[in-house]
Amino acid sequence: MTYCVGLKLDRGLVMAADTRTNAGVDNVASYKKLHIWEKPGERVFILLTAGNLAVTQAVINQLTEEAHHRHKKGAEPSLYSAPTMFHAARSVGRVLNQVRERQASAQPGLKAESFYASFILGGQIGKEEPRLFNVYAEGNFIEAGPDTPYFQIGEHKYGKPILDRVIDPQMRLGAAAKIVLLSFDSTLRSNLSVGMPIDMVLYNRDTLKIERQVRIEQNDPYFMTLSTGWSNALRTAAGELPEFEG
Amino acid sequence: MTYCVGLKLDRGLVMAADTRTNAGVDNVASYKKLHIWEKPGERVFILLTAGNLAVTQAVINQLTEEAHHRHKKGAEPSLYSAPTMFHAARSVGRVLNQVRERQASAQPGLKAESFYASFILGGQIGKEEPRLFNVYAEGNFIEAGPDTPYFQIGEHKYGKPILDRVIDPQMRLGAAAKIVLLSFDSTLRSNLSVGMPIDMVLYNRDTLKIERQVRIEQNDPYFMTLSTGWSNALRTAAGELPEFEG
């Protein structure tokens, strides 16, 4: 399983992913699920991945190879030739469809769900504002707007209440990153198939450069402060509310 | 969908269920999912139900009819003739299997999942201590012990973190009921198919009588105090933790 969150805020983007991959409970490993492409000063992309690792890694590879090839006239845009974030999201969807079709046609006996993968794409191109997309397994996608400024993929339920209650598009990125990590903390406590370390990027709008990228390990002092502080705060808050007396 | 919780505490049981039933989003109704049988001074049972309403209602009806018939020698025990809670749980599982077999055999084209139902059974018989069981769709069951003093059925993920963090078997029933209602509040906010009112029973051990049974409506002042107080407390607590500065 996986847990990934992307937030679109007035000041930029906060994107984070866990790193646990498992095929059964006795085959557990760590893989990066947060990927970055950037041409500093021109465009940045952060892509979070969930689903079949053979599919997501093939998508990452194909996106990278296409990006580094010179754009041929008439060819579909790559991440580096896409004129807008909308075209970049289409490009992720197209590559996903191509990878799934290739892998599924080699295994006609398997169901389409075997090649399941989905993505959160955030980024900024030139003078466009930063944008955030949720790319579905079907290759189509939706964009975050002011009503719903965030997306989650993977094991999303445990960590949703804190996002719903606290995230506000006007937050500072550091404050939003704290809430994202609290959302991870709730998920990590409840689902063993989501695991540390956590990769996180804070992207400040209009910088067109990834400057704040961190990997948060199991024993990270800040994460431990948050986790313990949050547990204590919840217990105190719950204790202070009036008891049921019916 | 449904959300039900049963807690086994040193001082007794707290059991609660929502009341929403839906077949599609445009066919929504309220049905009781918390059912009680009692012979005051001798035995009490509280049963929470999730799944196909035609199955759960048939199970409730058959359990009730069996309980009110005189026990025939050699017959399987009913709720009222079961010597222990273990036998009562077996009786729920047996009736569930009978109902599913009857309904499924009338519709051989449908999959077994169409007749899905599961239950939480709590209660006390005579001098046994109060016990709590989770009866699976297969008719078998597990019992709550000191390591895991609670069960949830239905839409359980949103409301699990608060239970995991705060429930302690030594709590007073009124304090535990508060935590159960906070767990419902998180679930209600995130899943439209779980809805008010909430039915709740607080059973004080060794009373062998249901004395504290309530229905909490949408505008219940205590529930509104909890819901608002909890939102404010979470926001304050999240605000007071240190910002991420990486």
Interface residues (C-beta under 8 A of the other chain):
Chain A: K157 Y158 K160 P161 I162 D164 R165 V166 R172 G174 A175 A177 K178 I179 L181 L182 S186 R189 S190 M200 L202 R212 V214 Y222 T225 L226 G229 W230 S231 A233 L234 R235 T236 A237 A238 E240 L241 P242 E243 F244 E245 G246
Chain B: K157 Y158 K160 P161 I162 D164 R165 V166 R172 G174 A175 A177 K178 I179 L181 L182 S186 R189 S190 M200 L202 R212 V214 Y222 T225 L226 G229 W230 S231 A233 L234 R235 T236 A237 A238 E240 L241 P242 E243 F244 E245 G246
